[in-house]
Amino acid sequence: MSSTAGRTGPSRSALVDCALAGCCGAVAAAFARLGGSCAAAAEAARGRWGPWAPWACRAAGIGLMLAANAVMFARYVACLRRLPSLQVTVLVQGANIVATGLLGHALFGELLTARWLAGVAAVMSGLALICLSAAGPAPEQAAQTAVATPPPTALQQRPGRRKGRAGEAGDAATPAPPQQAGSGRVTRSAARALAQKADTASVEAPSAAAGGAAPGDAGGGGGQGSSGRTGGAAAGAAAPSRAAPKQPQEVGTHSYRMVVAYDGTAYSGWQLQPKAPTIQAQIERALSTVLREARGTLGVSAAGRTDAGVHAAGQVVQFHTNRPDWVDLEKFPARVNSLLPHDIRISWLAATAPDFNVTCSATGKIYHYSIDTGRAHNPLTHRHRMHVPRPLDVPAMRAGAALLVGTHDFTQFSNNAPERLRRNPVKSLWRLDVLEVEGGLRLEVEGSGFLYKQVRHMTGVLLALGEGRLGPDYISERLAVGASRPPGAGGAWRGYNVAPGKGLLLHTVHYPPEVDDPNTWLYPSLPHDEWGRLLARAPGESTDEDGG
């Protein structure tokens, strides 16, 4: 097999567009030169053609040049939509070199010497080699990769199904995956063997619909699902669970995570919004351009959904792809950075375990909140610090911070969105340090997870303590209330202002080292497909929130 096996060159229509773009560039140059030549001839024969003839020749040459350039740019952009930018540049440049030489010979009598022909041949050979080396995997190969993943069977989607329902199909439920000797890890080869065994068993199992059985909800037993509803529909028409995970075909077969830093001043937060600039939109656009995959395949998600104006130094972003050959761990960040705005940068990239989940697999986070205590705000740091010109009682703030450390119900230190009240409000705060730095203070907060705007609420409370607006017992009282009342006491004044987003920085997200092993299953007790992707929700999914 040749070294170019599995790669493909541009299509015929793309070649035509690239050739047309290159030729139009040469034609534009020829029109400009013809306009100049005609203007010079008109100057020499001014008495015969009139005084305006030179200007008319120049205007005609410029107009035709602009028209040819417009066609060239239109074809160039069309090529960029279908081919990598390097291939487009190479093909257009090659066509332009050849067309320029031929037009120069035909219109201006330039000689096509043997030296010129040899130079063109050498340049075209080099361009061809660059073009072939830049070609990615063939579309057919990528399609086969996507099709190779079978649709999840009913048994794979229902890991809790027990015997006695739909014949003996319960015996074919996905078993616990085999373990490597001396470790709790599962290899990818074992994952694929397990998925194939489960698929075979599901095919051989009798059809519940054909037998007229009426199974209950997924995960239940004895004719009743885990939600308490009894089954009343044929197996083929069973309604999916409200918490059903994404179908594995929606995201790529290989998972990666990258560390991203950004200045959030110009953005409306991380999460995608239809009519506002967001960090996620910029990263998805850049990844889609480099990998040429849709956002549904990429499945971009982040460890923390930072709010508007919040910054990050160690945000962790996960994406998927069906084209792992296109992801060079060393060069890929630079390729994506070249398409990102100046205030977003990727600093690190790694392949992950196939069932890695950027939010659920995290073991902790560190946030920093910066405060400028000068009389006038520092213009060099005002985008990243909250300005508090009043004197602060730092010992009182540290005493209040000590009360917040530990495992507590932090409901009263979060926003009161109704849909968020159903999530687990108990979080472990490992440390909350109030540090004096040049020009102000920095709060360093580390914990297992955070409620929505929890860090900014805690910062507001500590600032109120430092200004003497709240007493030392306020924190203990609010922690004791917990989730017994909605946060904010029904819209009543809490006694402090929530700190603005601009001072907050997502500094670090902690993960165990095994998340960066592509041959490891992080959740071996849960069902996986043949690529190791989860067929059920990861533990803790949708329970953690952005601390900012």
N, C-alpha and C positions, 0 to 999 in steps of 0.2 A: 504494500500500500504506500502511496506517495506521501510526502510530508504535508501535502495540502489536502489530504483526505479529510472530509468533514467540513471543508470550507467551500465557500461559493463566491463567485465574482458578481458584479452588478448585472442586472437584467438588461435586455436589449433596449427597452424603452428608456431606462436610466442612462445607458450609454448614448442614446440619441440626444437626450436632453443635455448631457455634459458636452458632447461634441458641438451641439448648437450653441451652447453658452460660450465655449472657447472660440468658435468661428465668429460669433457676433462681436466678441471683444476685438478680434483682428479686423473685422469690417469697420468697427467704430474708429480704430486707429487709421484705417485707410481713408475713411471719409474726412477725418481731420486733416490728413496730409493733402488730400485732393482739394479741400477747401483752401488751404494755404497756397497750393500751386496755382489754382484758378485766380486767387486774389493777386498773386504776383504777376500773372499774365495780364490781368485787367489793369494793374498799375502801369505796365509797360505800354498798354494800348488805351490809355485814359481818354485820349481825344476821340477814339472811334467808339468806345463802349459807354462813355459817360462817366461822371465823377462818382456815381454811387455803385458802380459795378464791383469794385473791390470789396466794399462792405457787404454787398449782396452775396458774393461768393463765400466770404467768411461766415456770414449768417447761415447760409445753406449748409456749409460743411459742419458747423456746430450743431445745427438742428438734426442733421442726419446722424452725426456722432451720438447725440443724446438719445435718439430713437433706438439706435443699435445697442447702446449701453442698457437702455430700459429692457429690451428683449433679453440681453445677456443676464441681467440681474434676476429677471423673472424665471428664466430657465435654471439659473444657479440655485435659487431658493427651492424650486421644485425638486432639484436633485438632492438637496440637503434633507428633504422630507423622507427620502427613500434610502439614502446611503450615508455612511459615516463621512464626516467632514473631510478627513484625510483622503479618502477615495475620490470625493468630488473635486478637491483641489488638484489632485494628481491628474485626473482625467481631463478636466477643463484646461489645465496648463499644457498638457500634451497636445490637445486639439488646437489651442491657441498658437503654439509654436509652429505647427505644420501649416495652419491657415495663414499665418503672417508671412511665412516664406513664399507660399504659392501666390498670395495676393501681391507681394512685392515684385515677384517675377512677372506676373501678368500685367500689372498696372504701371509699374515704374521701371521695368526692364532690369531689375536686380538679377545678378547671376546666381544660379544654384550650383555652386562649385562642389567638387568631391569632398572638400573639407567640410562644407556646410552640411552635406548629406551625412557624412560620418558623424558629425557632432549631433545632428538630430537623432540618428539611430542610437547613439550612446545614451542621450538624454531619455529617449522613449523607452529604452531597455531598463534604465534605472527607475523610471516612473512605473513601469509595469511591475517590477519587483516590489516596489513600495506598495502598490495597489493590491497585489496578491497577499502580501504579509499583513495588510490591514483588514483583509476580508474576515468576517466573523463566521460562526457556524452557519451551515446551510439552514434556510427556513424549514426544509423538510426534517432536518435533524432536531431542530427546536420543537417542531410540531410533534415528532415521535416522542420526545421527552415528556411533553405535556400529556400526550395520549397514553403514555405508558402507565400512568397512575390510574388504576381502575376506580370507578365510582364506589364510594363507601357502601358496603352492604348493610342491610337492616340490622344484622347482628353486630357489625362494627359500630353502628350508631347507637346500639343499645347494649352497653357493656354490662348492665345490671340484670339482664334478662335471665330468668331461671327456668329449670326444667318443667315439663308438663304443659308448656304453652306452644302452640303451633307445632304439634307433634313432638319430636325430639330435638327441635332446633336449638333448644337451650344448651344441649351438649356441645354445640359448635360455637358457643360464645368465645370471644378472643381470650386465650389463657394468658397468664403472666408470662412475660418474655423470658427467654433463657438468659442467664447471667454469665458474665465472664468469670473465669476462675480467679478467686482472690479479690474480687471487686464487686461493687453494686452497679456496674455499668452494663449497658446493652449495646452490642455492636450493630452497625447498620446492616450487615449481612444477616444477622439473626433477626433484625426487624423485618427485612424483606421476606425471609423464610416464614416468619410468623404470619405476615399479612397474606402470603400465598396460601398457607394452610387454612386460615380463616375464610378466605374466598372460596376454596375448594369445599370446605364444610358447608358454607352457606348455599352453594349451588346444589349440593347433594341433599340438603335438608328439604323436607316436604313443604310445599307452599301452603301457608295458612289461608290465603285467600281461596285457593282451590278447594280446600277442605271445609270452607265455610266457617273457620274459627274467627272469633272476635277478640283479639288481644287487647289488653289494657294499655296504659301509657308505658313508655319506655322506662326501664329501671324498676318496674313494679314486679309483683309476684302474686300467684294465686288468683289471677284474673283481675287484679286491681293495681293500678300504677302507683308510683311513688307520690303523685299529687293527690291521691285519694279518689281519682275518677275511675270508674269501671270502663272496660273496653266495650265499644259498641259499633265499631267500624271494621271493615275488612282490612287485612294487613296492608294491602297495596294502597289503601286510601287513608291510612292513619295520618292524622294531622301532626306536623312536626312540633316538637317542644318549643315553648317560647324562648328558652335559653339555648336552642340548638346552635352549635358552633358553625363557623363558615365551612362550606364544602371545601375539601382540600384542593380542588381544581382552581379555586379562586386565587390562590397565592402560589408563588413559584416553589420548586422542589428543594431549593437550597437557601439557607438562612444566613444572614450576616448581621453584625452589629457594628456601629461606628460611633466614635466619640465626637460630638459636635459642640462647638462654641459659637455663640452669637450675641450680638447687641440687640436687645429686643425693643429699642426705642421706636423704631419705624414700623413695628408690626403689631397686629392685633392678637398676639399670642401665638402659641404653637399650632393649635388645631385648625384644620381647614375650615374656611368660611367662604360663602359664595361671593361676597362683594367687599372683601377686606384683605389686605396683604397679610400673609401668615408665613411662619417658618416652614411648616409642613408643605405648603404649596410650592415654595422655592425649591425645597429638597426633592419633592416628587418630580417637579419639572426637570431638574438636572439629571436625576437618576433615569427618568424615562428617555431623555435624550441620549444618554450614554449607552444604556442597555436596550433601547428600542422595545420596551415592554410597557403595557398599559398599567395604570395605577392599581387596578384590581390585582394584577399579577405581582406587583411590587409589594403590596400590603404594608406600606410604611407606617410605623407607629413609634412612639417615644416613651421613655421611662416616666417623664413628667410632662403633663399638658400645661406648660407655663402660661400664665395669663398675659394680657397686654402690657407691654413695657418691661416685663421681667426678662432678665438676662440669664445666660448659661455659660459655664466654662467646661462642664463635664456632662452635658446632656447625652444620653445614649439613645440612638435611633436604630431600629431594626428594619431591614428590608429583605425581600425574597426575590429570587430570580430563577428562571429556567436555563440561564446561560452562565454557568459558573466559569466556563473557559474565558469569558470576557472580563472576569473580575480578578485582576492582579492585585494582591494585597498591598504591594508596595506602590504601584503606580495609579491604582484606581482612585484614591482620595484626591490626587492632584488633577485628574481628569474631571472629577465632579466639581472640585473647587473652581476650576476655570469657567464653569457655567453658573456659579453662585454669586450673589451680590457680595460686596466687600465686607459686609458686616455678618456674614455666615461662613464658617470654615469647618472642614472635617480634618481632624488631627490624627485619627487612628481607625483601623479597620481590622476585623477578624471574622472568620467563619465560625458559626456557632453550632451547638447541638441542634438536631433537626426539630426537636420539640421545644426549643428555647422560646420563652415569652418575655419580652422586654420589661413588662411591668411585674408579672407574677414571679419571675425568676430572681428579681432584685431582692437583696437581703437588707438594704438600708440606703439612706440618702443623707447628704450633707447640704444644707443651705447656709448661705451667708447673707446677712442684711447689713448694709453700710449706712452710716449716719454721719452727716457733716454738722459739727457743732460750732463752727465759726460764726462770727457776727454777720458776715456776708458769705453767701455760698461761694465755693470755689468753682469758677467757670470751667475748669479742666475736668472736674469730676461730677458736675451737677446732673449729668445724664445717668449716673450710676449710684448716687447717694441721695438720701432724704435729708433735707436741710432742717435742723432744729436749732434756732439761734438762742434758745433759752438755756440757762444752766440746768444740768441734770445731776441727780443724786445717784452716782454710779453704784455705791454700796447697796442702796435700796433696790436698784434694778437687779443686782446680783442675788440678793436675798429672794426676790420674787422669782428669778430664773430657777433657783434651787427648788422651789416648790413645784415647778412644772416638770422637773426631771422625774422619770419613772413611768410606770404603766398606768394610764388614766383614761377616763372617758372625756375626750376633748370636744364634745358637742358644742359647749358654750364658747369655744374658741374657733369657730368656723362660721361660714355663711349658712343661711337658713333656707337654701333651696329645697323644696319639698321632696324632689326625687332623690336628693342626697341623704335624707334622714334615714333611709332604709339601709344604708351601708354601715358596716361595723365602725363605730366611733372610738373604739378602744385602741390606742396606739401606745407604743413604747418610745419614750424620749430618753435617749442615752446621755446626751449632754446638751447644755445650753450655756455657752460661755459668753460673757460680756467683756470684750477686750478693748482696751484703750489703744488706738492707733493714731498716727499722725493726722491731725485735722479732725478727729472725731472718734466714733466708736464703731466696732464691728461685732455683730451677734453671730456666733457660729452655732448652728442647730444641727444635731445629728440624731436620727431615729429610724425606727423600722418602717415607718410610713407616716403620711400626713393627710389630714382632711383638707377640704377645699379652703384655701386662703388661711390655713392654720398658722403658718409662720408669720404672716403679716398681722394676724390678730394678736398673737403672742407679743410681737414687737410693739404693737400699739398699746397693749396693757403695760409692758415694761416701761415704755416712755411715759405713760400716765403716772406710774409709780415714781419714776425719776423726777417728774415735775411736781409731785405732791398732790395730784388731782385724785388719786385713788389711795386707799389705805392698804396696809400690808395683808389684811385678811381677805381682800377681794378675790385673789386667785384661789384660795382654799374653798371659799364659798361657791365659786363658779364650778370648780371641779366636783364638789359634792352634789350640785344640781344635776350635772351630767346630761343624760338624755331624757330626764323626767319632764323637761320642758323644752320647747323648741328654742334654738339659739336666738338671742336678740329679744326675748320676752315679748314676742308679738310686735316687733317694730319699735319697742321702747328704747330709749337711749341707754347704751351699755356703760357709759362713763368714760369711753376712750374712742379715739379715731383709728380705724384700720389703716395701717401704714401703706403708703402708695407702692405700686409695683416696681418703680424704677430703682429702688434700693436693694431689691432682692436678686440673688444670684444662685442658680442651681449649680453647686460646686462639684459634687461627686455622687455617683450612683454605685453602690457596692453590689458585686456578684460573686458567687463562688467560682473557683477556677475551672470547674468542669463544664461551665457553660460554653467555653471556647474549644471544646472537643467535638468535632463533627461526628465522631463515632460513638457518642454517648447518648443514652436516653436519660433525661432529667426526671421524667415521670413514668417509670417503668410499669406502674400498676394501672395506668390509664391506656385505653385503646389507641393504637397508632395505625397509619396506613403504611404501605410498603416503603415510603420514603422517610418514615419516622415522624411524620407530622401528626399532631394530636387530632383525634376524632371526637374529643370531648373538651370541655372547658378546663383550663389549668386551674389548680387550687388557688383561690384568692383572686381570680380574674374579675375585674370590674368592681373590686372592693377598695382598692387604693385610689387616691386622688392626688391632684396637684397641690402641693403645700403652699403654693403662692397665691 
